[in-house]
Amino acid sequence: MFDALLLQKSETGFSATLSTLEEDRLPAVPNGAVLVQPEWSTLNYKDALALTNRSPVVRVWPMVPGIDGAGTVLASEHPDWAAGDRFVHNGWGVGETHWGCLAQRARLKGDWLVKLPGAFSTRQAMAIGTAGYTAMLCVLALERHGLQPGDGEVLVTGASGGVGSVAIALLARLGHRVVAASGKPQEAAYLQTLGATTVIDRAEFAAAGKPLQKERWAGVVDALGSHTLANALAQTRYGGVVAACGLAQGMDLPGSVAPFILRNVTLAGIDSVMAPLALRQQAWDRLAKDLDPALLEIMVTEIGLAEAPAAAERIMAGQVRGRYVVRL
């Protein structure tokens, strides 16, 4: 028996309830199943969409949400995993098409799991979660396209959210001058503690702007999309790079080709869900090297499993700073 958040949907409506389930309820996994005990999980934006039924994230019912988990392997049919191994999981459609990690047990595919770096506890891994792992993928993309410390200011949008918080901490520790765009002026001190040199109002980016604007950014990490991304592109300096990883403002891109063909700007798309294992391991290894663990604690709020649905509502209302970690 184990506790889990169970999402159910029928003609009578939607529910998200804390339930006690039998282990044989866990969906089967062909080719390399691993039974795990998640010790910590977290709430990402996609988890909040699922828990509030605001978007058709869930494709199979009933569903246990939770795209992230960290804990211990209990039993394995996969050659790379054995009982007692420590793992971290992100993405792969878990919480959408396969039962996830907002539960005390999960049956996952061994190919989906990453070895937990020794630098992190399972709680710290979930303080990072998909949001922080995505932030690291963004930093890796900026580096692949030539961004180096000293090249100029790097803009981070959605700065007080999970991706933004970790991106600021990473970029600042690597030596970049980070400008945080946030709609929460009360969080300026928090963002500066993470390493932002300047905090600006996200309203500067929220409405339609000119196709080309004054050059400012050597690089950008954008989690919002829509007009924010279009304006960030229009302000990126010649040869700069923009890593786009989210759509909190919208999935449209109401811009022009001008930044690309007149300023040689690169738009790098970041996908964390289906990223190959080698890139995932690289991202987690770099997080272990480049993220100050002391900063994680000021980013996180700890909650219990039963509190997750209410916390998801707060995420959807834009009332959250940093990250939720869920104690299992």
Secondary structure, 3 states (H helix, E strand, C coil): CEEEEEEEEECCEEEEEEEEECHHHCCCCCCCEEEEEEEEEEECHHHHHHHHCCCCCCCCCCECCCCEEEEEEEEECCCCCCCCCEEEEECCCECCCECCCCECCEEEEHHHEEECCCCCCHHHHHHHHHHHHHHHHHHHHHHHCCCCCCCCEEEECCCCCHHHHHHHHHHHHCCCEEEEEECCHHHHHHHHHHCCCEEEEHHHCCCCCCCCCCCCEEEEEECCEHHHHHHHHHHEEEEEEEEECCCCCECCCCCCCHHHHHCCCEEEECCCCCCCHHHHHHHHHHHHHHCCHHHHHHHEEEEEHHHHHHHHHHHHCCCCCCEEEEEC
